[in-house]
Protein backbone atom coordinates (compact mmCIF):
# COMPACT_ATOMS: atom_id res chain seq x y z
CA UNK A 1 0.00 0.00 0.00
CA UNK A 2 2.89 2.37 0.72
CA UNK A 3 4.77 1.47 -2.41
CA UNK A 4 2.87 3.84 -4.68
CA UNK A 5 3.61 7.04 -2.73
CA UNK A 6 7.28 6.10 -2.49
CA UNK A 7 7.39 5.35 -6.19
CA UNK A 8 5.70 8.67 -6.96
CA UNK A 9 8.18 10.58 -4.83
CA UNK A 10 11.08 8.76 -6.48
CA UNK A 11 9.79 9.65 -9.92
CA UNK A 12 9.36 13.29 -8.88
CA UNK A 13 12.91 13.45 -7.50
CA UNK A 14 14.24 11.85 -10.67
CA UNK A 15 12.45 14.45 -12.81
CA UNK A 16 13.86 17.29 -10.68
CA UNK A 17 17.39 15.88 -10.94
CA UNK A 18 17.10 15.45 -14.70
CA UNK A 19 15.81 19.00 -15.13
CA UNK A 20 18.58 20.39 -12.92
CA UNK A 21 21.24 18.42 -14.78
CA UNK A 22 19.82 19.49 -18.14
CA UNK A 23 19.83 23.15 -17.13
CA UNK A 24 23.40 22.91 -15.80
CA UNK A 25 24.56 21.11 -18.94
CA UNK A 26 22.85 23.68 -21.16
CA UNK A 27 24.50 26.52 -19.24
CA UNK A 28 27.93 24.85 -19.57
CA UNK A 29 27.39 24.43 -23.30
CA UNK A 30 26.83 28.18 -23.57
CA UNK A 31 30.36 28.90 -22.33
CA UNK A 32 32.41 30.02 -25.32
CA UNK A 33 35.88 28.43 -25.42
CA UNK A 34 38.56 29.89 -27.65
CA UNK A 35 42.08 28.60 -28.27
CA UNK A 36 45.41 29.70 -29.66
CA UNK A 37 46.79 28.21 -32.84
CA UNK A 38 48.47 24.82 -32.20
CA UNK A 39 51.41 23.25 -34.03
CA UNK A 40 50.28 19.66 -34.48
CA UNK A 41 53.07 17.70 -36.13
CA UNK A 42 56.47 18.79 -34.82
CA UNK A 43 58.37 20.34 -31.91
CA UNK A 44 61.08 21.71 -34.21
CA UNK A 45 58.83 24.55 -35.26
CA UNK A 46 57.44 26.53 -32.36
CA UNK A 47 55.41 29.58 -31.42
CA UNK A 48 57.78 32.27 -30.12
CA UNK A 49 55.46 35.26 -29.93
CA UNK A 50 51.82 36.26 -29.94
CA UNK A 51 49.76 39.42 -30.05
CA UNK A 52 45.99 38.90 -29.88
CA UNK A 53 42.96 41.14 -29.55
CA UNK A 54 39.48 39.92 -28.64
CA UNK A 55 36.62 42.34 -29.20
CA UNK A 56 33.13 41.85 -27.78
CA UNK A 57 30.09 43.90 -28.65
CA UNK A 58 27.04 42.55 -26.78
CA UNK A 59 26.86 38.94 -28.07
CA UNK A 60 29.28 39.26 -30.98
CA UNK A 61 32.96 38.28 -30.70
CA UNK A 62 35.74 39.19 -33.13
CA UNK A 63 39.22 37.73 -32.78
CA UNK A 64 42.40 39.08 -34.37
CA UNK A 65 45.62 37.22 -33.59
CA UNK A 66 49.18 37.58 -34.77
CA UNK A 67 51.48 34.60 -34.26
CA UNK A 68 55.26 34.54 -34.64
CA UNK A 69 56.41 31.03 -35.64
CA UNK A 70 60.06 29.95 -35.97
CA UNK A 71 61.83 26.95 -37.43
CA UNK A 72 64.47 26.03 -34.84
CA UNK A 73 66.43 23.70 -37.16
CA UNK A 74 68.69 23.92 -40.20
CA UNK A 75 66.23 21.85 -42.25
CA UNK A 76 63.28 22.73 -44.41
CA UNK A 77 60.20 21.61 -42.52
CA UNK A 78 56.44 21.59 -42.83
CA UNK A 79 54.25 22.82 -39.97
CA UNK A 80 50.64 21.72 -39.66
CA UNK A 81 48.76 24.46 -37.86
CA UNK A 82 45.56 23.61 -36.04
CA UNK A 83 42.86 26.01 -34.92
CA UNK A 84 40.27 24.51 -32.54
CA UNK A 85 36.80 25.69 -33.45
CA UNK A 86 33.85 26.68 -31.30
CA UNK A 87 31.24 27.87 -33.79
CA UNK A 88 33.75 30.08 -35.58
CA UNK A 89 32.61 32.08 -38.59
CA UNK A 90 34.34 34.06 -41.37
CA UNK A 91 37.73 32.52 -40.64
CA UNK A 92 40.73 34.15 -42.30
CA UNK A 93 44.33 32.88 -42.07
CA UNK A 94 46.89 35.03 -43.83
CA UNK A 95 50.66 35.42 -44.21
CA UNK A 96 51.95 38.81 -45.36
CA UNK A 97 48.40 39.63 -46.39
CA UNK A 98 48.07 36.52 -48.57
CA UNK A 99 45.37 33.99 -47.66
CA UNK A 100 46.46 30.59 -46.40
CA UNK A 101 44.25 27.69 -47.39
CA UNK A 102 42.75 25.75 -44.51
CA UNK A 103 40.69 22.57 -44.14
CA UNK A 104 37.82 21.66 -41.83
CA UNK A 105 38.54 18.63 -39.65
CA UNK A 106 36.65 16.71 -36.99
CA UNK A 107 37.89 15.58 -33.59
CA UNK A 108 38.67 12.00 -34.59
CA UNK A 109 40.81 13.16 -37.53
CA UNK A 110 43.04 15.17 -35.19
CA UNK A 111 43.23 12.44 -32.56
CA UNK A 112 44.18 9.76 -35.11
CA UNK A 113 46.91 11.77 -36.86
CA UNK A 114 48.24 14.00 -34.10
CA UNK A 115 47.67 12.19 -30.79
CA UNK A 116 48.55 14.33 -27.80
CA UNK A 117 47.28 14.77 -24.26
CA UNK A 118 47.97 18.51 -24.35
CA UNK A 119 45.71 19.37 -27.27
CA UNK A 120 42.38 21.08 -26.56
CA UNK A 121 39.31 18.87 -26.48
CA UNK A 122 37.50 20.50 -29.40
CA UNK A 123 34.91 18.82 -31.60
CA UNK A 124 35.94 20.75 -34.71
CA UNK A 125 39.27 21.92 -36.07
CA UNK A 126 40.67 23.92 -38.95
CA UNK A 127 44.13 22.97 -40.23
CA UNK A 128 46.61 24.71 -42.54
CA UNK A 129 50.04 23.76 -43.91
CA UNK A 130 53.08 26.07 -43.97
CA UNK A 131 56.64 25.30 -45.14
CA UNK A 132 59.63 26.82 -43.35
CA UNK A 133 63.21 27.17 -44.56
CA UNK A 134 66.12 26.67 -42.17
CA UNK A 135 65.79 29.03 -39.17
CA UNK A 136 62.99 30.88 -40.92
CA UNK A 137 60.51 32.95 -38.95
CA UNK A 138 57.02 33.64 -40.23
CA UNK A 139 54.20 35.81 -38.98
CA UNK A 140 50.66 34.64 -39.62
CA UNK A 141 47.42 36.41 -38.86
CA UNK A 142 44.20 34.73 -37.79
CA UNK A 143 40.82 36.42 -37.77
CA UNK A 144 37.38 35.02 -37.05
CA UNK A 145 33.99 35.89 -35.63
CA UNK A 146 31.65 34.04 -33.29
CA UNK A 147 28.15 34.43 -31.90
CA UNK A 148 27.98 34.17 -28.12
CA UNK A 149 25.10 32.56 -26.26
CA UNK A 150 23.86 33.43 -22.81
CA UNK A 151 22.73 30.98 -20.16
CA UNK A 152 19.30 30.64 -18.55
CA UNK A 153 20.02 33.68 -16.34
CA UNK A 154 21.18 35.94 -19.16
CA UNK A 155 24.89 35.59 -18.37
CA UNK A 156 27.55 35.31 -21.08
CA UNK A 157 30.80 33.43 -20.41
CA UNK A 158 33.98 33.22 -22.45
CA UNK A 159 37.16 31.28 -21.74
CA UNK A 160 40.21 31.81 -23.93
CA UNK A 161 43.01 29.26 -23.52
CA UNK A 162 46.57 30.28 -24.31
CA UNK A 163 48.96 27.89 -26.02
CA UNK A 164 51.00 26.21 -23.26
CA UNK A 165 53.83 25.52 -25.73
CA UNK A 166 54.56 29.19 -26.34
CA UNK A 167 58.35 29.44 -25.97
CA UNK A 168 58.42 32.91 -24.42
CA UNK A 169 55.34 33.49 -22.29
CA UNK A 170 56.37 37.14 -21.78
CA UNK A 171 56.14 37.61 -25.53
CA UNK A 172 52.41 36.97 -25.37
CA UNK A 173 49.92 39.82 -25.19
CA UNK A 174 46.17 39.31 -25.19
CA UNK A 175 43.92 42.35 -24.93
CA UNK A 176 40.17 42.12 -24.41
CA UNK A 177 38.11 45.08 -25.63
CA UNK A 178 34.47 45.37 -24.61
CA UNK A 179 32.40 47.88 -26.56
CA UNK A 180 29.46 49.81 -25.09
CA UNK A 181 30.52 48.30 -21.80
CA UNK A 182 30.87 49.40 -18.20
CA UNK A 183 32.31 47.79 -15.04
CA UNK A 184 28.83 46.87 -13.77
CA UNK A 185 28.36 44.58 -16.79
CA UNK A 186 31.15 42.34 -15.54
CA UNK A 187 30.37 39.60 -13.04
CA UNK A 188 33.79 38.02 -12.81
CA UNK A 189 37.16 37.78 -14.53
CA UNK A 190 39.97 35.23 -14.65
CA UNK A 191 43.60 36.05 -15.41
CA UNK A 192 43.06 39.80 -15.80
CA UNK A 193 45.55 42.47 -14.72
CA UNK A 194 43.31 44.81 -12.71
CA UNK A 195 45.79 47.71 -12.81
CA UNK A 196 45.71 47.76 -16.62
CA UNK A 197 41.94 47.77 -16.94
CA UNK A 198 40.91 51.01 -18.64
CA UNK A 199 37.48 52.55 -19.26
CA UNK A 200 37.65 54.95 -22.20
CA UNK A 201 35.32 57.83 -22.89
CA UNK A 202 33.87 56.00 -25.89
CA UNK A 203 32.27 53.39 -23.59
CA UNK A 204 35.07 50.91 -24.19
CA UNK A 205 36.35 48.73 -21.37
CA UNK A 206 39.81 47.31 -22.09
CA UNK A 207 41.44 44.49 -20.13
CA UNK A 208 44.80 42.79 -20.45
CA UNK A 209 45.61 39.18 -19.59
CA UNK A 210 48.32 38.45 -17.02
CA UNK A 211 51.55 37.30 -18.61
CA UNK A 212 51.65 34.19 -16.42
CA UNK A 213 48.00 33.23 -16.84
CA UNK A 214 47.09 30.35 -19.14
CA UNK A 215 43.44 31.31 -19.40
CA UNK A 216 41.36 34.42 -19.91
CA UNK A 217 37.91 34.27 -18.35
CA UNK A 218 35.04 36.73 -18.47
CA UNK A 219 31.46 36.47 -17.24
CA UNK A 220 29.22 39.37 -18.11
CA UNK A 221 25.61 40.46 -18.20
CA UNK A 222 23.93 43.04 -20.46
CA UNK A 223 22.30 44.81 -17.54
CA UNK A 224 20.99 47.79 -19.52
CA UNK A 225 19.39 45.62 -22.18
CA UNK A 226 17.81 43.23 -19.66
CA UNK A 227 16.26 46.10 -17.69
CA UNK A 228 14.40 47.27 -20.81
CA UNK A 229 13.60 43.78 -22.09
CA UNK A 230 11.79 43.14 -18.81
CA UNK A 231 8.92 45.30 -20.12
CA UNK A 232 8.46 42.95 -23.06
CA UNK A 233 7.86 40.02 -20.71
CA UNK A 234 4.47 41.54 -19.96
CA UNK A 235 1.51 41.22 -22.33
CA UNK A 236 0.46 44.77 -21.42
CA UNK A 237 0.71 47.07 -24.43
CA UNK A 238 1.41 50.10 -22.28
CA UNK A 239 4.53 48.50 -20.87
CA UNK A 240 5.66 47.36 -24.31
CA UNK A 241 5.23 50.93 -25.57
CA UNK A 242 7.50 52.20 -22.79
CA UNK A 243 10.24 49.79 -23.87
CA UNK A 244 9.77 50.65 -27.55
CA UNK A 245 10.02 54.39 -26.84
CA UNK A 246 13.14 53.91 -24.73
CA UNK A 247 14.87 51.94 -27.50
CA UNK A 248 14.00 54.74 -29.93
CA UNK A 249 15.55 57.22 -27.46
CA UNK A 250 12.27 59.09 -27.28
CA UNK A 251 12.72 59.89 -23.62
CA UNK A 252 9.98 62.50 -23.43
CA UNK A 253 7.48 59.83 -24.46
CA UNK A 254 9.00 57.44 -21.93
CA UNK A 255 8.35 59.89 -19.10
CA UNK A 256 4.79 60.53 -20.26
CA UNK A 257 3.99 56.84 -20.69
CA UNK A 258 5.51 55.98 -17.29
CA UNK A 259 3.39 58.64 -15.57
CA UNK A 260 0.25 57.41 -17.29
CA UNK A 261 0.93 53.83 -16.26
CA UNK A 262 1.82 54.68 -12.66
CA UNK A 263 -1.45 56.59 -12.36
CA UNK A 264 -3.39 53.68 -13.81
CA UNK A 265 -1.44 50.37 -13.58
CA UNK A 266 -2.92 47.53 -15.61
CA UNK A 267 -0.51 44.64 -14.94
CA UNK A 268 -0.59 43.67 -11.25
CA UNK A 269 2.41 41.35 -11.67
CA UNK A 270 4.70 44.11 -12.91
CA UNK A 271 6.76 45.83 -10.23
CA UNK A 272 6.37 49.60 -10.17
CA UNK A 273 10.04 49.99 -9.18
CA UNK A 274 11.02 48.92 -12.68
CA UNK A 275 8.90 51.73 -14.15
CA UNK A 276 10.30 54.31 -11.74
CA UNK A 277 13.80 53.18 -12.67
CA UNK A 278 13.23 53.47 -16.41
CA UNK A 279 11.76 56.92 -15.83
CA UNK A 280 14.83 57.92 -13.82
CA UNK A 281 17.07 56.51 -16.54
CA UNK A 282 15.23 58.57 -19.16
CA UNK A 283 16.00 61.70 -17.14
CA UNK A 284 19.65 60.66 -16.89
CA UNK A 285 19.80 60.20 -20.65
CA UNK A 286 18.48 63.75 -20.98
CA UNK A 287 21.17 64.99 -18.57
CA UNK A 288 18.51 66.07 -16.07
CA UNK A 289 20.49 64.74 -13.12
CA UNK A 290 18.45 66.42 -10.40
CA UNK A 291 15.33 64.57 -11.57
CA UNK A 292 17.35 61.39 -12.01
CA UNK A 293 18.58 61.52 -8.41
CA UNK A 294 15.08 62.36 -7.16
CA UNK A 295 13.61 59.18 -8.64
CA UNK A 296 16.63 57.03 -7.78
CA UNK A 297 16.26 57.89 -4.10
CA UNK A 298 12.71 56.55 -4.16
CA UNK A 299 13.61 53.08 -5.48
CA UNK A 300 13.66 49.73 -3.75
CA UNK A 301 16.91 48.50 -5.30
CA UNK A 302 16.35 44.87 -4.38
CA UNK A 303 13.10 44.75 -6.39
CA UNK A 304 14.72 45.66 -9.73
CA UNK A 305 15.35 43.36 -12.69
CA UNK A 306 17.93 42.11 -13.22
CA UNK A 307 19.03 41.97 -9.60
CA UNK A 308 22.41 43.46 -10.51
CA UNK A 309 20.77 46.58 -11.92
CA UNK A 310 21.55 48.24 -8.59
CA UNK A 311 25.25 48.12 -9.48
CA UNK A 312 24.56 50.09 -12.65
CA UNK A 313 22.87 52.67 -10.42
CA UNK A 314 25.97 52.71 -8.20
CA UNK A 315 28.19 53.38 -11.21
CA UNK A 316 25.87 56.03 -12.69
CA UNK A 317 25.61 57.85 -9.37
CA UNK A 318 29.39 57.83 -9.08
CA UNK A 319 29.65 59.45 -12.51
CA UNK A 320 26.82 61.88 -11.74
CA UNK A 321 27.98 63.38 -8.46
CA UNK A 322 31.60 63.75 -9.60
CA UNK A 323 33.07 63.91 -6.10
CA UNK A 324 30.29 66.19 -4.83
CA UNK A 325 29.81 64.95 -1.29
CA UNK A 326 27.20 67.49 -0.23
CA UNK A 327 24.25 65.10 -0.57
CA UNK A 328 24.70 62.87 2.45
CA UNK A 329 21.54 60.87 1.70
CA UNK A 330 22.88 60.01 -1.74
CA UNK A 331 26.28 59.07 -0.35
CA UNK A 332 24.61 56.78 2.15
CA UNK A 333 22.77 55.03 -0.71
CA UNK A 334 26.06 54.59 -2.56
CA UNK A 335 27.71 53.25 0.57
CA UNK A 336 24.93 50.66 0.92
CA UNK A 337 25.20 49.59 -2.73
CA UNK A 338 28.99 49.35 -2.67
CA UNK A 339 28.82 47.36 0.56
CA UNK A 340 26.51 44.88 -1.18
CA UNK A 341 28.87 44.75 -4.16
CA UNK A 342 31.76 44.00 -1.83
CA UNK A 343 29.84 41.30 0.02
CA UNK A 344 28.80 39.71 -3.31
CA UNK A 345 32.41 39.92 -4.57
CA UNK A 346 31.22 41.93 -7.57
CA UNK A 347 33.75 43.16 -10.10
CA UNK A 348 32.52 46.75 -9.91
CA UNK A 349 33.67 46.99 -6.30
CA UNK A 350 37.16 45.84 -7.29
CA UNK A 351 37.17 48.35 -10.14
CA UNK A 352 36.03 51.21 -7.91
CA UNK A 353 38.58 50.44 -5.21
CA UNK A 354 41.34 50.22 -7.83
CA UNK A 355 40.19 53.62 -9.12
CA UNK A 356 40.29 55.01 -5.58
CA UNK A 357 36.51 55.23 -5.22
CA UNK A 358 35.45 53.81 -1.89
CA UNK A 359 32.16 55.26 -0.68
CA UNK A 360 32.16 52.94 2.31
CA UNK A 361 35.18 54.77 3.71
CA UNK A 362 34.00 58.18 2.48
CA UNK A 363 30.77 58.00 4.47
CA UNK A 364 32.56 56.68 7.55
CA UNK A 365 35.08 59.55 7.41
CA UNK A 366 32.32 62.12 6.99
CA UNK A 367 30.45 60.67 9.94
CA UNK A 368 33.58 60.81 12.09
CA UNK A 369 34.45 64.36 11.07
CA UNK A 370 30.91 65.66 11.28
CA UNK A 371 30.79 67.89 14.39
CA UNK A 372 28.44 66.81 17.09
CA UNK A 373 25.34 68.86 17.38
CA UNK A 374 26.63 71.64 19.59
CA UNK A 375 23.45 73.23 20.72
CA UNK A 376 23.91 76.18 23.06
CA UNK A 377 22.39 75.84 26.46
CA UNK A 378 18.91 77.21 26.46
CA UNK A 379 18.12 80.10 28.71
CA UNK A 380 15.30 79.94 31.21
CA UNK A 381 13.19 82.08 28.91
CA UNK A 382 13.86 79.72 25.96
CA UNK A 383 12.80 76.72 28.04
CA UNK A 384 9.71 78.50 29.21
CA UNK A 385 8.77 79.45 25.68
CA UNK A 386 9.36 75.89 24.52
CA UNK A 387 7.29 74.55 27.40
CA UNK A 388 4.32 76.63 26.47
CA UNK A 389 4.94 76.07 22.74
CA UNK A 390 5.30 79.76 21.98
CA UNK A 391 8.10 79.39 19.43
CA UNK A 392 5.92 80.69 16.65
CA UNK A 393 5.34 83.90 18.58
CA UNK A 394 9.03 84.35 19.17
CA UNK A 395 9.72 84.02 15.47
CA UNK A 396 7.41 86.95 14.93
CA UNK A 397 9.12 89.17 17.49
CA UNK A 398 11.57 90.18 14.79
CA UNK A 399 8.75 92.04 13.09
CA UNK A 400 7.43 93.50 16.37
CA UNK A 401 3.95 92.58 15.20
CA UNK A 402 2.90 90.77 18.42
CA UNK A 403 5.11 92.68 20.83
CA UNK A 404 2.27 93.73 23.14
CA UNK A 405 0.90 90.19 23.36
CA UNK A 406 4.34 88.83 24.20
CA UNK A 407 4.73 91.32 27.09
CA UNK A 408 1.36 90.28 28.51
CA UNK A 409 2.26 86.58 28.32
CA UNK A 410 5.66 87.12 29.95
CA UNK A 411 4.07 89.21 32.72
CA UNK A 412 1.51 86.47 33.39
CA UNK A 413 4.15 83.77 33.57
CA UNK A 414 6.37 85.82 35.88
CA UNK A 415 3.49 86.64 38.21
CA UNK A 416 2.35 83.03 38.29
CA UNK A 417 5.80 81.75 39.24
CA UNK A 418 6.41 84.40 41.89
CA UNK A 419 2.91 84.08 43.35
CA UNK A 420 3.52 80.47 44.35
CA UNK A 421 6.44 81.34 46.58
CA UNK A 422 5.82 81.13 50.33
CA UNK A 423 5.57 84.37 52.24
CA UNK A 424 8.64 84.95 54.34
CA UNK A 425 6.94 87.51 56.56
CA UNK A 426 3.30 87.99 57.57
CA UNK A 427 3.42 91.64 56.69
CA UNK A 428 5.06 90.99 53.36
CA UNK A 429 2.92 92.23 50.53
CA UNK A 430 2.95 89.99 47.48
CA UNK A 431 3.60 91.32 44.06
CA UNK A 432 0.22 90.28 42.83
CA UNK A 433 -2.93 89.74 44.81
CA UNK A 434 -5.31 87.20 43.36
CA UNK A 435 -8.99 87.48 44.25
CA UNK A 436 -10.87 84.21 44.09
N, C-alpha and C positions, 0 to 999 in steps of 0.2 A: 504493500500500500504506500510505503514511503519512497519507493523507487522512482516514481514519476516526478515528484518535486525535485529530487536530487538530480535526476536526469535533465530536467528543465533548467535548473540552475547551472549545471555543467555546460549545457548548450549555450546559455546566455553568456557565461564567462568566456567560452571559446570564441563566440562572435565578437565580444569586446576586445579580446586579445588579437584576433585577426585584423579588426579594424584599426587598432592601435599600431600594429606592426605595419599594416599597409600604409598608414599615414606617415609613419616614421621613414619607411622605405621610399615613399614618394618624395618626402622632403629631402632625403639624402640624394636622390636622383637629380634633384634640382640644383645641387651644388655644381658649379662650373669648375672643371679642372683643366688647367692649361699646363703645357710642358715646353721646356727648351728643346731645341733641335738635338738629336742624338746621333752619334757616329756608331753605326751598327756592326761594321765588319772588321775593324782593325783598331789597335791601340797606337799604331805608328803615326796616325794622323789624329790630332787632338784639337779641342777647342781651347784657345788661349785668351780669348777676350770676348766680351759681350756688352752690348748697349741696347736695352729694350725699353719701349714705352707702351704702356697699356692705357687706353683711353676708354672711359665709361660715360655714357650719356643715357641716363635712366636705365633701360634694359638692353642697350646696345653696347657691344664691346668691340674695339678695334685694337689690333696688336701690330706693332711695328718693331721688328728686332733686327739688329745687326750683329753678325757672328764673325769673329776672326778665327780662321782655321789654318793650322800649320802642319805641313809634312815634316816630321822630325828625322827623317832618314835621307840617305843619298840616292834612294831609288824612286822611280816613277810609280806612284801608287794610285789606286782607285779608292774613293771614300763613298760609302753608301750612307746618305743622310736620311734619318727618319724623323718625321714630325707626327707625334701622337695627336689624334684628332678627337675633339669633343664638340661635334656639331659645328665644325668650322665651315665658313663660307667665303667665297671670293679669294681663294688662296693664291698668293703670288710669291714665287721664289726667284730671285734675280741675282746675277753677278755682274757688277759694273753696268747695271742698268739693263742687261740682257736677260730675258726669261730663261729659267732652267726648267726643263721638263720634269714633271713628277708623276708618280703612279699611285693609285689608290690600292691599299692593301688591307686585308683583315688581320685579326689577332693571330690566328693560327699560322698564317704565312710568315709573320715575324718570328713567332716562337719556333717554327720548324727550321728556319734558315739562320736565325741569329739568336740562339738560346742564351739567355742571360737573366740572372736573378735581380739585376739592378735596373732593368728596363721598366718603364711605367706600364701599369696594367691597363692598357687602353684597348678598346674594342676595334678601333679603326686607326689606320696609319696612312701617311703619305710619304713615299720614298723618292729620293733623287740621287743621281750618280754624278760625281765630280772627279776629274783626274788631276793629280798634283805632280809637278816635277819635283826633283830633289830639293829639299828645304824650301819649297814654295809656300807662300802664305796667300790665302785668298780671303776675301770679305764677301759674304753673301748676305742678302737682305730677305727677310720673311715678313709678309704682311697677310693678315686675314681678318675676318669679321666673325662675330658670333652673336646669337640672340640669347639673352639670359632669361632664366625662368625663376619666378619667385615661389616660395613654399606656401603652405596653407595659411600662414600668418602674414603673408605679404613681404617676407624677408628675402633678399637676394644674397647669395653667397658665392664668392669666387676663391679658388685656391690655385696659385701659380707655383709650379715646382721647378726649381732651378736644376740645371744639369750638375750632378754631383762630380762628374769627371772633368769639370772645368779646371784647367791647370793652375791658373792664377785667380783665386776667388776675389781678390781685391780689384781685379780688372773687370769685374762684373757690376754693371749699374742697371737697375730696374726702377723706373719711375712710373708711378700710377697717377693718372690725371683724371679727376672726376669733375664733369661739367655740370653747371647749374646745381651745385652741390654745396652743402654747408656741414659743419661738424655735427649737428644734431641728426643728420641722416645716417651717420655711422653708428652701428651698434658695437662692433668690435674689430680689432685688427690683429694680425699676426705678422711678426717680422718687420715692423715698420719703425723707422727712426723718428721718434716724436719731435725731436728738435728741428728736423728738416721739413716738417709738415708746414705748408704755406697755404693760406687762403688769399687768393688774388681778388682784386676789385671786380673782375669780370665773372664772379661766382664760380671760380675754379679752385678746387681743393687738390693740392699736389702732395703726394707722399713718396718717400723713397725707401726702398728695402734695405735693411741692414746688410752690410757686406758679409757677415758670417751666417746669415740666415739662409736656410735651404728652401724656405717656402714663404710665399706672400699670401696672406689671408685677409679677406675683407667681407664683413657682413654689413649690409646696409638696408635701409628702408626709405621708400619715397614718401616721407611724412606729409609733405604738402599735398601731393596728389591724392593720397589716401583720405585726407581730411575733407577734400572736395568730393571724392568718389562716394563717400558715405551718404551723401544726399541722394545718389542714384539708387541706393539700396531700397529706398522707400518707393512705394507706388504712387505717392502723392505728387501731383503735377506741380504744385507750388514749390515743393522742395527741389524737384528736378529743374525748375526754372531758375532757382537761386544758383544751382551748380552751373547751369548753362551760361548764365550771365557772368558768373565769376570767371569762367574759362575764356569768355570773350573780352574780359577786362572791362566790362561795363559796371564799374563799381557803384555808380549812382543808382543803377537799377537794383544791384545787390542790396544796398541799404534799404531801399523802398520795399522790396519784396520781403526782406527779413522783418521789417516793422509790421507789414501787413500780416505775416504769418504769426508773429509773436502775439499780435492782438487777437488773432483768430486761428489758433492751432487746429489742424485737421488730422494729424497723425499722432495718436497718443503714445505710440512706441518710440517716437523720435525725441531725443533729448534736446531740450531748449538750449543747453550749454553749447551745443555744436553750432546752433544758429547765431548765438551771441558771439562765438568765436569768429565765425566767417564774416560777421558784420564788423568786428574789430579789425580783422585782417584787411577788409576792404578799405577801412579808414587808414590803415598803415600803408597800403599800396598808394593811397592818395596823399601820403605824407602829412596827414592830419594826426599827428602823434598824440596830441592832447585827448582827442576822442578815442584813439586806439587804447591809450592807457586807462581811460575811464571805463571802457568795456572789459578790458583785461582784468581789472581789479574785481570785477563782479562775477568772474568765472569760478566754477568748481573744476579745478584742473584734472581731478581724478575721474571725471565723468566724460572726458573728451575722447574722440576716436581719431587716430589710433592712440593708445595709452601714452605713447612717447611724444605726443603732440605738445605736451607741457615743456619738453626740452627745446622745441622750436621757439616757444614763447620766451623761455629763459634766454636763448640766443638773441632773439629780436629785441627784447628789453635791454639787453646789454648794449646792442648797437644803437638803441634809441636814446638812452639816457646819456651816453658818451661821458661817463665819469661824473655826471651830475648827481651828487649824493644828497640833494635837498629833500627829496621825497622819501621819507623814512618808511612809509607804508609800502612803497614800491620796492625798496631795498629789502624789506623783510620778506616780501613775496619771492624775490630772487634768491634770498638766502635759503628759503624753504625748498625751492626747486633745485638749487644746486646741491643742497644736502641730500635730496632724494637721488639725484644723479650720482652722487658720490657713493651712497649706500647701494645703488644698483650697479655700480662699477661701469657707468656709462662713459662712452668715449668723450662726450662733450665736456665732462668734468675734467678729464685729463688734459684736453685741449685748452680749456680756460685756465687751469692752473699753470700749464706751460707758458701761456700768454700773460701770466701775472694777474689773472682776473679771478679773485677769490672773494665772493660776496659773503661767504660764511665768516671769514675773518674781518671783512670790512664792517659788517653790522656789529660784530662783537667789539671791535675797537671803538666804534661810534657810541655804543652803549656804555663802554667804560669811561670814555672821555666826556660824555654828556654830563654837565653839571647837575648835581642834585637840585631838586626844586627848593631853592633858597627863598622861602617866603618870609618876609619880615614879620616880626611879632606884632600881632594886632593890638591896637590900643583898646582901652576899656570902651571907648565910644564905638570903635569898629565892631567889637563883640556884641555890644548892646544893639547896634543897628542890625547886625546879622541875626541876632536872637529874635528880634521883632520883624525880621524880613523887610527892612526898609531900604535895601540896597538901591532899589529903583529910584527912591526919592533922593538919595545921595548923588546918584548920577545926574540928577537934574539941578543940583545945587549950582553947578557950573554956570547955568543960565539964570540963576537967581529967580526962577519962576515960582518956586514953592518955598521961598525963604521964610515967609511968615508962618506957614504950616509947620516947617521944621522946628522953628523956635518954640512953638506951642508944644510939639511932641517932646522935645528935649526937656522943657520946663516940667511937663507932666511926669516924665520918667524920673527926673531929679527929685521932685517933691515926693513921689511915691517911695523912692528908696530911702530918703532922709526921714520920712514920716514914720517908718517902721522901727527906727532906732529907739531904744529905751530912754526915758527921761533921766538925766543924771541928778537933777534937782527938782523939787516939787514946784518951786517958783519959776522954773525954766519955761519960757514961752516957746512953743514949737514954731517952726518956720511957717507951717501951714496948719490951719485948724479945719478939720473935716467935720461937718455937721451931718448927722445921720438921721 
